[in-house]
Amino acid sequence: MFYFLHTLQDPQLIAPGTQHEFLILNAFSASFFAIMGLLVTFFNLPTAGVFEQKREEILSLQRLTQLIQRGQNAEEVYRMFFDSAIQTVEADAAWLELDSTEEEYVGQHYHIAPEQAQGIRHLLIDYNLGHIEYLNNDLPNSSGFRNLELPFGSLIVMPLRSSKRQYGSLYMLKSSTQGFDRENQSILQTFASQTVLSIENLQLVQASLDTQRVQDELKIASAVQDSLIPKNLPIDNWFEISSHALAATEVGGDFYDFLHLPGRRLAVLIGDVSGKGVTAAFHVAQMKGIFHALMQENPLARNEREKFPVPSKFMAQANNALARCLEKAAFITASLYIIDYEHGGFVFARAGHCHTLYYHSIKEEVSYFRTAGLGLGIIRHDGYEKYIKNQFYDYNPGDVMVIYTDGIVEARGNDQEEYGEERLQQMLERTYYLDADQIKEQILTDLNEFSRGQPMHDDQTLLVIKFKASQPEPSL
């Protein structure tokens, strides 16, 4: 420009012809590229419509993201996804189809007849395109779609799926051909990903709430069951009692209870409900209620012996009561002992429960009382009592009775071998001379050493009753 301005005023400054022509062409090229670059930049500037479209895309994505934060349900997430997708890509028709049968909401249609939607869906399935991302911008000239005679020219299919599950698919249609571009496809991919994430977050939140609800129920059941366990053991000059109870889960099925009866008698009940959890705790409460109701003093009794039922009669009455409330597959094993410590004897019966381990101080030997018995709830008719037998025994000072549930003898060691009745018997043979608390602690120490490192599979309950070596003189 400096050259041309000066040569206009002074022609003598004009360069030789070839140099002058080069400078003219160079100036023309520079001007041409500058003008073209300006025009290209001008015509490619974003218009207000593009800005508005981008704004709607961002707002739609933001609404999808906020749904889970407001705690909305899955149906609302799907509806927001469907409406936002139609609005963003300006679809003329669409439908959303879900594969899950767990939700009441199965999808929705927009400006398309269900018959047309089914025709497109079946055609895609025939071509093995039912659950993949698909784009077709020329339906009238595509094989298969031509026969459907659709009033649409473009189709895009966006599946809703995660790495583990297929949720469904979104189908978008436009009347014109070449109606969708890669940008539309990218937007729908983002919407679909956010929707699946929101749905899975909702499911996780719901699962967490359900888990918390179950945990709260278990805590309540555990507290109720804990309140049913006797906190104060019977204390008397005739005997010593020590107890241990440990549940394998939050709520167990083991139980025991004591009840003082007229005439210096003590009723001892121990049992195990099949199953675990809240239902087992409920049956434990029922059994303890039955125990207290049936063993209370009968005011119409003609003599001392009729004031409370013998163990076999109690088991029959309890079986009759439980038959009305136990599930068909549920049952309860139990043992009932009525100790008449003033007269130095006891009577007991077992309803399918573990055998009683006993130390005879006169014979100086340890053995099991192996008596017949059938669990409560297994047979639910009046003939149940014939399966229960009473056993009477006169105890001696220094005798020891060990009562337990199967969680003790069935505890497993590192080689998966059970603790067993024989090992329990050997422990009593070594500890019978100790007091009740010490016997219990020695057994539990041996049990823990045996099963160290192994998970606890069943509830453990242990009662040790030792008749004192020095028995009081019976009152007249």
C-alpha positions as CSV (number, residue, x, y, z in Angstrom):
1,M,0.0,0.0,0.0
2,F,2.9,2.4,0.7
3,Y,4.4,1.6,-2.7
4,F,1.1,2.2,-4.6
5,L,0.4,5.5,-2.7
6,H,3.8,6.9,-3.6
7,T,3.9,5.8,-7.2
8,L,0.5,7.6,-7.8
9,Q,2.2,10.9,-6.9
10,D,5.5,10.2,-8.5
11,P,5.4,7.8,-11.6
12,Q,9.2,7.7,-11.8
13,L,9.2,5.6,-8.7
14,I,7.4,2.7,-10.5
15,A,9.4,-0.4,-10.4
16,P,10.3,-2.5,-13.5
17,G,7.4,-4.2,-15.1
18,T,7.8,-7.7,-13.7
19,Q,8.3,-6.4,-10.1
20,H,5.3,-4.1,-10.5
21,E,3.1,-6.9,-11.7
22,F,4.2,-9.1,-8.8
23,L,3.4,-6.4,-6.3
24,I,-0.1,-6.0,-7.8
25,L,-0.8,-9.7,-7.7
26,N,0.5,-10.0,-4.2
27,A,-1.8,-7.1,-3.0
28,F,-4.8,-8.6,-4.8
29,S,-4.2,-12.0,-3.2
30,A,-3.9,-10.5,0.3
31,S,-7.1,-8.5,-0.2
32,F,-9.0,-11.5,-1.6
33,F,-8.1,-13.8,1.3
34,A,-8.8,-11.2,3.9
35,I,-12.3,-10.5,2.4
36,M,-13.1,-14.3,2.1
37,G,-11.8,-15.0,5.7
38,L,-14.1,-12.2,7.0
39,L,-17.1,-13.6,5.1
40,V,-16.5,-17.1,6.3
41,T,-16.2,-15.9,9.9
42,F,-19.3,-13.8,9.6
43,F,-21.5,-16.6,8.1
44,N,-20.3,-19.1,10.7
45,L,-21.1,-17.1,13.8
46,P,-23.7,-18.8,16.1
47,T,-27.1,-17.5,15.5
48,A,-29.8,-16.9,18.2
49,G,-31.5,-20.2,17.3
50,V,-28.3,-22.2,17.9
51,F,-27.8,-20.5,21.3
52,E,-31.4,-21.2,22.2
53,Q,-31.1,-24.9,21.2
54,K,-27.9,-25.2,23.3
55,R,-29.6,-23.5,26.2
56,E,-32.5,-26.0,26.0
57,E,-30.1,-28.9,25.9
58,I,-28.3,-27.7,29.0
59,L,-31.6,-27.0,30.9
60,S,-33.0,-30.5,29.9
61,L,-29.8,-32.2,31.1
62,Q,-29.9,-30.2,34.3
63,R,-33.6,-31.1,35.0
64,L,-32.7,-34.8,34.5
65,T,-29.8,-34.4,37.0
66,Q,-32.0,-32.7,39.6
67,L,-34.7,-35.3,39.6
68,I,-32.7,-37.8,41.6
69,Q,-31.7,-35.1,44.1
70,R,-35.4,-34.3,44.7
71,G,-36.1,-37.9,45.4
72,Q,-38.5,-38.4,42.4
73,N,-39.5,-41.9,41.2
74,A,-38.5,-43.7,38.1
75,E,-41.6,-42.9,36.2
76,E,-40.9,-39.2,36.5
77,V,-37.3,-39.6,35.4
78,Y,-38.4,-41.5,32.2
79,R,-41.1,-38.9,31.4
80,M,-38.6,-36.1,31.8
81,F,-36.1,-37.9,29.6
82,F,-38.8,-38.5,26.9
83,D,-40.1,-34.9,26.9
84,S,-36.6,-33.4,26.9
85,A,-35.4,-35.6,24.0
86,I,-38.4,-34.7,21.8
87,Q,-37.9,-31.0,22.6
88,T,-34.2,-31.0,22.1
89,V,-34.0,-32.8,18.7
90,E,-37.4,-31.4,17.5
91,A,-38.7,-34.9,16.7
92,D,-42.1,-35.2,14.9
93,A,-42.9,-38.5,16.6
94,A,-41.4,-40.7,19.2
95,W,-42.0,-43.5,21.7
96,L,-40.3,-44.9,24.7
97,E,-40.4,-48.6,25.4
98,L,-39.1,-50.2,28.6
99,D,-38.0,-53.8,29.0
100,S,-38.6,-54.0,32.8
101,T,-41.8,-55.6,34.0
102,E,-41.1,-54.5,37.6
103,E,-42.3,-50.9,36.9
104,E,-46.0,-49.9,36.5
105,Y,-44.8,-47.3,33.9
106,V,-44.0,-49.2,30.6
107,G,-43.4,-46.3,28.2
108,Q,-45.3,-43.7,26.2
109,H,-46.0,-42.5,22.6
110,Y,-45.9,-39.1,20.9
111,H,-47.7,-38.5,17.6
112,I,-47.4,-42.1,16.5
113,A,-49.9,-45.0,16.4
114,P,-49.0,-48.1,18.5
115,E,-49.4,-50.2,15.3
116,Q,-46.8,-48.1,13.5
117,A,-44.4,-48.3,16.5
118,Q,-44.8,-52.1,16.7
119,G,-44.1,-52.4,12.9
120,I,-40.9,-50.5,13.2
121,R,-39.9,-52.4,16.3
122,H,-40.5,-55.8,14.8
123,L,-38.6,-54.9,11.6
124,L,-35.6,-53.9,13.7
125,I,-35.8,-57.1,15.6
126,D,-35.9,-59.1,12.4
127,Y,-32.7,-57.3,11.3
128,N,-31.1,-57.9,14.8
129,L,-31.2,-54.2,15.5
130,G,-33.6,-54.3,18.4
131,H,-31.2,-53.3,21.2
132,I,-28.4,-51.3,19.6
133,E,-27.9,-47.7,18.7
134,Y,-29.3,-47.1,15.2
135,L,-29.6,-44.1,12.8
136,N,-31.4,-44.1,9.4
137,N,-31.9,-40.8,7.6
138,D,-33.6,-42.2,4.4
139,L,-36.4,-44.5,5.5
140,P,-38.4,-44.3,2.2
141,N,-35.5,-45.8,0.3
142,S,-34.5,-48.4,2.9
143,S,-35.3,-52.0,2.5
144,G,-38.1,-53.1,4.8
145,F,-39.1,-49.6,5.9
146,R,-40.5,-48.9,2.4
147,N,-43.1,-51.6,2.9
148,L,-44.3,-50.1,6.1
149,E,-45.4,-47.0,4.2
150,L,-44.5,-44.7,7.0
151,P,-45.0,-40.9,6.9
152,F,-41.5,-40.4,8.3
153,G,-38.2,-40.0,6.6
154,S,-35.7,-40.3,9.5
155,L,-35.3,-42.6,12.5
156,I,-32.9,-42.8,15.4
157,V,-32.9,-45.5,18.1
158,M,-31.2,-44.8,21.4
159,P,-31.0,-47.8,23.9
160,L,-31.1,-47.3,27.6
161,R,-28.7,-49.7,29.1
162,S,-26.0,-50.0,31.7
163,S,-23.1,-52.5,31.9
164,K,-25.3,-55.0,33.6
165,R,-28.9,-54.4,32.4
166,Q,-31.0,-53.3,29.4
167,Y,-33.7,-50.8,30.5
168,G,-35.4,-50.1,27.2
169,S,-35.0,-48.0,24.0
170,L,-36.0,-44.5,22.8
171,Y,-37.3,-44.2,19.2
172,M,-37.3,-40.7,17.5
173,L,-38.8,-39.9,14.1
174,K,-38.8,-37.0,11.7
175,S,-41.0,-36.4,8.7
176,S,-38.1,-35.3,6.5
177,T,-35.1,-37.3,5.3
178,Q,-31.7,-36.4,6.7
179,G,-33.5,-35.1,9.8
180,F,-30.9,-36.3,12.3
181,D,-27.2,-35.5,12.5
182,R,-24.4,-36.8,14.6
183,E,-24.9,-33.9,17.1
184,N,-28.5,-35.1,17.7
185,Q,-27.1,-38.6,18.3
186,S,-24.5,-37.3,20.7
187,I,-27.1,-35.3,22.7
188,L,-29.4,-38.3,23.0
189,Q,-26.5,-40.4,24.1
190,T,-25.8,-37.9,26.9
191,F,-29.5,-37.9,27.9
192,A,-29.7,-41.7,27.9
193,S,-26.6,-42.0,30.0
194,Q,-27.9,-39.5,32.6
195,T,-31.3,-41.2,32.7
196,V,-29.8,-44.6,33.3
197,L,-27.5,-43.1,36.0
198,S,-30.6,-41.5,37.7
199,I,-32.6,-44.7,37.6
200,E,-29.7,-46.7,39.1
201,N,-29.2,-44.1,41.8
202,L,-32.9,-44.3,42.6
203,Q,-32.7,-48.0,42.9
204,L,-29.6,-47.8,45.1
205,V,-31.4,-45.2,47.3
206,Q,-34.4,-47.4,47.6
207,A,-32.3,-50.5,48.4
208,S,-30.5,-48.5,51.0
209,L,-33.8,-47.4,52.6
210,D,-35.1,-51.0,52.5
211,T,-31.9,-52.2,54.1
212,Q,-32.1,-49.5,56.8
213,R,-35.8,-50.4,57.4
214,V,-34.8,-54.0,57.9
215,Q,-32.0,-53.1,60.2
216,D,-34.3,-50.9,62.3
217,E,-36.8,-53.8,62.5
218,L,-34.1,-56.2,63.5
219,K,-32.9,-53.8,66.2
220,I,-36.4,-53.6,67.6
221,A,-36.8,-57.3,67.5
222,S,-33.4,-57.7,69.1
223,A,-34.4,-55.3,71.9
224,V,-37.6,-57.1,72.4
225,Q,-35.9,-60.5,72.5
226,D,-33.3,-59.2,74.9
227,S,-36.0,-58.0,77.2
228,L,-37.4,-61.6,77.2
229,I,-34.1,-63.1,78.4
230,P,-34.1,-63.4,82.3
231,K,-31.7,-60.8,83.7
232,N,-31.9,-62.1,87.3
233,L,-31.3,-65.8,87.7
234,P,-33.0,-67.7,90.5
235,I,-31.0,-67.5,93.7
236,D,-31.6,-70.1,96.5
237,N,-29.7,-72.1,99.1
238,W,-30.5,-75.3,97.2
239,F,-28.7,-74.8,93.9
240,E,-26.5,-72.5,91.7
241,I,-27.5,-71.5,88.2
242,S,-25.2,-69.9,85.5
243,S,-26.4,-69.0,82.0
244,H,-24.9,-67.9,78.7
245,A,-26.8,-66.8,75.5
246,L,-25.2,-65.6,72.2
247,A,-27.1,-65.1,69.0
248,A,-25.5,-65.8,65.6
249,T,-27.3,-62.9,64.0
250,E,-29.1,-59.7,65.3
251,V,-32.1,-61.8,66.3
252,G,-31.8,-65.4,67.3
253,G,-34.2,-68.3,67.9
254,D,-32.8,-69.7,71.2
255,F,-34.6,-68.9,74.5
256,Y,-34.7,-70.0,78.1
257,D,-36.8,-69.0,81.2
258,F,-37.4,-69.7,84.8
259,L,-40.5,-69.7,86.9
260,H,-40.9,-70.3,90.6
261,L,-43.8,-72.7,91.4
262,P,-45.6,-73.4,94.7
263,G,-44.0,-75.9,97.1
264,R,-40.4,-74.9,96.5
265,R,-40.4,-75.9,92.9
266,L,-38.6,-74.3,90.0
267,A,-39.6,-74.6,86.3
268,V,-36.7,-74.3,83.8
269,L,-37.5,-74.0,80.1
270,I,-35.0,-74.0,77.3
271,G,-35.7,-74.2,73.5
272,D,-34.8,-73.3,70.0
273,V,-37.1,-72.0,67.3
274,S,-36.5,-73.1,63.7
275,G,-35.3,-70.2,61.5
276,K,-33.9,-66.8,62.5
277,G,-34.9,-63.2,62.3
278,V,-38.0,-61.3,63.3
279,T,-40.3,-64.3,62.8
280,A,-38.2,-66.4,65.2
281,A,-38.2,-63.7,67.8
282,F,-42.0,-63.5,67.5
283,H,-42.3,-67.3,68.1
284,V,-39.9,-67.0,71.1
285,A,-42.3,-64.4,72.6
286,Q,-45.2,-66.7,72.0
287,M,-43.5,-69.7,73.6
288,K,-42.5,-67.7,76.7
289,G,-46.1,-66.4,77.0
290,I,-47.4,-69.9,76.7
291,F,-44.9,-71.1,79.4
292,H,-46.0,-68.5,81.9
293,A,-49.7,-68.9,81.2
294,L,-49.7,-72.7,81.5
295,M,-47.4,-72.9,84.5
296,Q,-49.3,-70.5,86.7
297,E,-51.0,-71.8,89.8
298,N,-54.4,-73.3,89.1
299,P,-56.8,-72.0,91.8
300,L,-59.2,-74.9,91.3
301,A,-56.5,-77.5,91.9
302,R,-57.6,-80.2,94.4
303,N,-54.1,-80.9,95.6
304,E,-50.5,-79.7,95.4
305,R,-49.7,-81.9,92.4
306,E,-52.5,-80.5,90.2
307,K,-51.4,-76.9,90.7
308,F,-49.2,-77.1,87.5
309,P,-49.0,-79.6,84.7
310,V,-46.3,-82.2,84.4
311,P,-43.8,-81.5,81.6
312,S,-45.4,-83.9,79.1
313,K,-48.8,-82.3,79.7
314,F,-47.3,-78.9,79.3
315,M,-45.7,-79.9,76.0
316,A,-49.1,-81.2,74.7
317,Q,-50.9,-78.0,75.7
318,A,-48.1,-75.8,74.2
319,N,-48.2,-77.9,70.9
320,N,-52.0,-77.3,70.7
321,A,-51.6,-73.6,71.2
322,L,-48.7,-73.2,68.8
323,A,-50.5,-75.2,66.1
324,R,-52.7,-72.2,65.5
325,C,-49.9,-69.7,64.9
326,L,-46.8,-71.5,63.7
327,E,-46.1,-71.6,59.9
328,K,-46.4,-75.0,58.4
329,A,-42.6,-75.4,58.0
330,A,-41.8,-74.0,61.5
331,F,-41.3,-76.0,64.7
332,I,-39.8,-75.5,68.1
333,T,-37.6,-77.8,70.1
334,A,-37.8,-77.5,73.9
335,S,-37.1,-79.1,77.2
336,L,-38.9,-78.4,80.5
337,Y,-37.6,-79.3,83.9
338,I,-39.6,-79.0,87.1
339,I,-37.1,-79.2,90.0
340,D,-38.6,-80.0,93.5
341,Y,-35.5,-79.1,95.4
342,E,-37.2,-79.4,98.8
343,H,-37.7,-83.2,98.2
344,G,-34.5,-83.6,96.2
345,G,-35.9,-84.6,92.8
346,F,-37.0,-83.3,89.4
347,V,-39.1,-84.4,86.4
348,F,-38.4,-83.3,82.8
349,A,-39.5,-83.9,79.3
350,R,-37.9,-83.0,76.0
351,A,-39.7,-82.0,72.8
352,G,-37.0,-82.9,70.3
353,H,-34.4,-80.8,72.1
354,C,-30.8,-81.6,72.9
355,H,-30.1,-84.3,75.5
356,T,-29.4,-83.3,79.1
357,L,-25.8,-83.8,80.3
358,Y,-25.7,-84.8,83.9
359,Y,-23.0,-85.5,86.6
360,H,-24.0,-88.1,89.2
361,S,-22.1,-87.2,92.4
362,I,-22.8,-90.6,94.0
363,K,-21.7,-92.7,91.0
364,E,-19.0,-90.1,90.1
365,E,-19.8,-90.4,86.4
366,V,-21.1,-88.1,83.6
367,S,-23.8,-89.3,81.2
368,Y,-26.7,-88.1,79.0
369,F,-30.4,-88.5,79.7
370,R,-31.4,-89.9,76.4
371,T,-35.2,-89.7,76.3
372,A,-37.7,-89.7,73.5
373,G,-39.4,-86.5,72.3
374,L,-40.8,-84.8,69.2
375,G,-40.5,-81.1,68.4
376,L,-43.5,-78.8,68.9
377,G,-45.4,-78.1,65.8
378,I,-44.3,-81.1,63.8
379,I,-47.5,-83.0,64.6
380,R,-50.5,-80.8,65.1
381,H,-53.3,-82.9,66.6
382,D,-54.4,-84.3,70.0
383,G,-52.2,-87.4,69.6
384,Y,-49.0,-85.4,70.2
385,E,-48.7,-86.2,73.9
386,K,-47.9,-89.9,73.3
387,Y,-44.6,-88.8,71.7
388,I,-43.5,-87.1,74.9
389,K,-42.2,-89.0,77.9
390,N,-41.6,-87.8,81.4
391,Q,-38.4,-88.8,83.2
392,F,-38.1,-88.6,87.0
393,Y,-34.8,-88.4,88.9
394,D,-33.7,-88.0,92.5
395,Y,-30.7,-85.7,92.5
396,N,-28.0,-85.7,95.1
397,P,-25.9,-82.9,96.6
398,G,-23.1,-82.0,94.2
399,D,-24.9,-83.2,91.1
400,V,-24.5,-81.0,88.0
401,M,-27.0,-80.5,85.1
402,V,-25.8,-79.0,81.8
403,I,-28.6,-77.8,79.5
404,Y,-27.8,-76.3,76.1
405,T,-28.9,-75.8,72.5
406,D,-27.5,-77.3,69.3
407,G,-25.4,-74.3,68.6
408,I,-23.0,-75.5,71.3
409,V,-22.4,-79.1,70.1
410,E,-22.6,-78.2,66.4
411,A,-20.0,-75.4,66.5
412,R,-17.3,-76.2,63.9
413,G,-13.6,-76.1,64.1
414,N,-11.0,-75.3,61.5
415,D,-11.3,-78.8,60.0
416,Q,-15.2,-78.4,59.9
417,E,-15.5,-81.0,62.6
418,E,-18.3,-80.5,65.2
419,Y,-17.6,-79.8,68.8
420,G,-19.9,-82.7,69.7
421,E,-21.5,-84.2,72.7
422,E,-18.5,-86.3,73.6
423,R,-16.2,-83.3,74.0
424,L,-18.8,-81.5,76.1
425,Q,-19.1,-84.6,78.3
426,Q,-15.3,-84.6,78.7
427,M,-15.4,-81.0,79.8
428,L,-17.9,-81.7,82.5
429,E,-15.9,-84.7,83.7
430,R,-12.9,-82.3,84.2
431,T,-14.9,-79.4,85.8
432,Y,-17.8,-80.9,87.8
433,Y,-16.2,-80.0,91.2
434,L,-16.2,-76.3,90.3
435,D,-19.1,-74.0,91.0
436,A,-21.7,-73.3,88.2
437,D,-20.1,-70.1,86.9
438,Q,-16.7,-71.7,86.7
439,I,-18.0,-74.8,84.9
440,K,-19.8,-72.6,82.4
441,E,-16.7,-70.4,81.8
442,Q,-14.5,-73.5,81.3
443,I,-16.9,-75.0,78.7
444,L,-17.1,-71.7,76.8
445,T,-13.3,-71.2,76.8
446,D,-12.8,-74.7,75.4
447,L,-15.6,-74.1,72.8
448,N,-14.0,-70.8,71.7
449,E,-10.6,-72.3,71.3
450,F,-12.1,-75.1,69.3
451,S,-14.0,-72.9,66.9
452,R,-11.5,-70.0,66.8
453,G,-11.5,-68.3,63.4
454,Q,-14.7,-70.0,62.2
455,P,-18.0,-68.1,61.7
456,M,-20.8,-68.7,64.2
457,H,-23.6,-70.5,62.3
458,D,-26.1,-71.0,65.0
459,D,-27.2,-69.4,68.3
460,Q,-25.5,-70.7,71.4
461,T,-27.3,-71.1,74.8
462,L,-25.9,-72.8,77.8
463,L,-27.3,-73.3,81.3
464,V,-25.4,-74.9,84.2
465,I,-27.3,-76.0,87.3
466,K,-25.4,-77.3,90.3
467,F,-27.1,-78.7,93.4
468,K,-25.2,-77.5,96.4
469,A,-23.2,-80.0,98.3
470,S,-24.7,-78.7,101.5
471,Q,-28.5,-78.8,101.2
472,P,-30.7,-76.9,103.7
473,E,-32.9,-78.8,106.0
474,P,-36.5,-79.0,104.6
475,S,-39.0,-77.0,106.6
476,L,-41.8,-78.8,108.4
